[in-house]
Amino acid sequence: MKKKAVVIDDDNDMTIYLSSILEDHDFSVRTATSADEAERIILDDPPHLICLDLVMPGRTGIQLFTRLRGNEKTKHIPCIMVTGINEQLNIDWKEIVKRLKARVPDGFIEKPAEPEQFMQLVNKVMNKNRSDGVQMA
């Protein structure tokens, strides 16, 4: 059985790029370009992995992440934050997620992610014990 992933990014090119990498590694992938669309997709059929952009118009990736972590149906789904926030805003995103009351994301990777680096992180996140902590790429 294929593992299911949802890739969320307001940049359609990025969703296609990350989806292609995951599909090449036997994932079944659904995509969303907004937090609202992503939440509907995830609640309808919870995936094995979520790849989520932090900065999106409207509801942000952080807001979606917080909602998903607060929902019994989705709180244990591994989530990788995929972001270019350091370049865009010169903000330390690790500090942002420390302020969350929910469990922090399972991994972080900065755009543009190299396919090998991205899949190494995906594999670490998918295989890790919950007590291992946040995985970085």
C-alpha positions as CSV (number, residue, x, y, z in Angstrom):
1,M,0.0,0.0,0.0
2,K,1.3,3.4,-1.0
3,K,1.9,6.0,1.7
4,K,-0.3,9.1,1.3
5,A,1.1,12.7,1.5
6,V,-0.5,16.1,1.3
7,V,1.7,19.0,0.0
8,I,0.5,22.5,0.8
9,D,2.0,25.6,-0.8
10,D,0.6,28.7,-2.3
11,D,3.2,28.4,-5.1
12,N,1.8,25.8,-7.5
13,D,5.3,25.2,-9.0
14,M,6.5,24.1,-5.5
15,T,3.5,21.7,-5.0
16,I,4.3,20.1,-8.3
17,Y,8.0,19.9,-7.5
18,L,7.6,18.3,-4.1
19,S,4.8,16.1,-5.3
20,S,7.0,14.8,-8.1
21,I,9.8,13.9,-5.7
22,L,7.3,12.1,-3.3
23,E,5.6,10.3,-6.2
24,D,9.0,9.1,-7.5
25,H,9.4,7.5,-4.0
26,D,6.0,5.6,-4.1
27,F,3.8,8.2,-2.3
28,S,0.3,8.9,-3.4
29,V,0.2,12.7,-3.2
30,R,-2.7,15.3,-3.0
31,T,-1.9,19.0,-3.2
32,A,-3.5,22.2,-1.9
33,T,-2.6,25.8,-2.5
34,S,-4.4,27.2,0.6
35,A,-4.8,26.3,4.2
36,D,-8.6,26.0,3.9
37,E,-8.4,23.6,0.9
38,A,-5.6,21.6,2.7
39,E,-7.6,21.2,5.9
40,R,-10.6,19.8,4.0
41,I,-8.4,17.3,2.1
42,I,-6.6,16.2,5.3
43,L,-9.8,15.8,7.4
44,D,-11.5,13.9,4.5
45,D,-8.7,11.4,4.2
46,P,-5.9,11.8,6.7
47,P,-2.5,11.2,5.1
48,H,0.7,9.6,6.4
49,L,2.7,12.8,5.9
50,I,2.0,16.6,5.6
51,C,4.4,19.0,3.9
52,L,3.4,22.5,4.7
53,D,4.6,25.9,3.6
54,L,4.7,28.4,6.6
55,V,4.0,31.6,4.7
56,M,0.8,31.7,2.6
57,P,-1.9,34.3,2.0
58,G,-5.0,34.2,4.2
59,R,-4.6,31.5,6.9
60,T,-0.9,30.8,7.3
61,G,0.8,27.4,7.5
62,I,1.4,28.0,11.2
63,Q,-2.3,28.6,11.8
64,L,-3.2,25.4,9.9
65,F,-0.5,23.4,11.7
66,T,-1.9,24.6,15.1
67,R,-5.4,23.5,14.1
68,L,-4.2,20.1,12.9
69,R,-2.3,19.5,16.1
70,G,-5.4,20.4,18.1
71,N,-7.6,17.9,16.3
72,E,-7.6,14.3,17.6
73,K,-8.0,12.9,14.0
74,T,-4.8,14.7,12.7
75,K,-2.6,15.6,15.7
76,H,-0.2,12.6,15.2
77,I,0.3,13.0,11.5
78,P,4.0,13.8,10.8
79,C,4.4,17.3,9.5
80,I,7.4,18.9,7.6
81,M,7.5,22.6,7.4
82,V,8.9,23.6,4.0
83,T,9.7,27.3,3.9
84,G,11.7,30.2,2.4
85,I,10.8,32.3,5.4
86,N,14.5,33.1,6.3
87,E,15.1,34.6,2.9
88,Q,11.7,36.4,2.6
89,L,11.4,37.9,6.1
90,N,14.8,37.3,7.8
91,I,12.9,35.5,10.7
92,D,14.2,32.5,12.6
93,W,11.2,30.1,12.0
94,K,12.5,27.7,14.7
95,E,11.8,30.5,17.2
96,I,8.3,30.9,15.8
97,V,7.3,27.3,16.3
98,K,8.7,27.2,19.8
99,R,5.9,29.6,20.8
100,L,3.3,27.1,19.6
101,K,1.4,25.4,22.4
102,A,1.0,22.2,20.3
103,R,3.7,19.7,19.6
104,V,6.3,21.2,17.2
105,P,6.6,20.1,13.5
106,D,8.5,16.9,13.0
107,G,10.9,18.5,10.5
108,F,11.9,21.6,8.7
109,I,13.5,22.2,5.3
110,E,14.2,25.4,3.5
111,K,13.4,26.2,-0.1
112,P,14.7,25.3,-2.5
113,A,14.9,21.8,-1.3
114,E,17.2,19.4,-3.1
115,P,15.4,16.1,-3.9
116,E,17.9,13.9,-2.0
117,Q,17.9,16.2,1.0
118,F,14.1,16.4,1.0
119,M,13.7,12.6,0.8
120,Q,16.3,12.1,3.6
121,L,14.2,14.3,5.8
122,V,10.9,12.6,4.8
123,N,12.5,9.2,5.6
124,K,13.8,10.4,9.0
125,V,10.4,11.8,9.9
126,M,8.4,8.8,8.7
127,N,10.7,6.4,10.6
128,K,11.5,8.3,13.7
129,N,10.3,7.6,17.2
130,R,8.1,10.5,18.4
131,S,10.6,11.2,21.3
132,D,13.5,11.8,18.8
133,G,12.6,15.5,18.4
134,V,12.5,17.8,15.4
135,Q,14.4,16.7,12.3
136,M,16.4,19.3,10.3
137,A,17.5,19.2,6.8
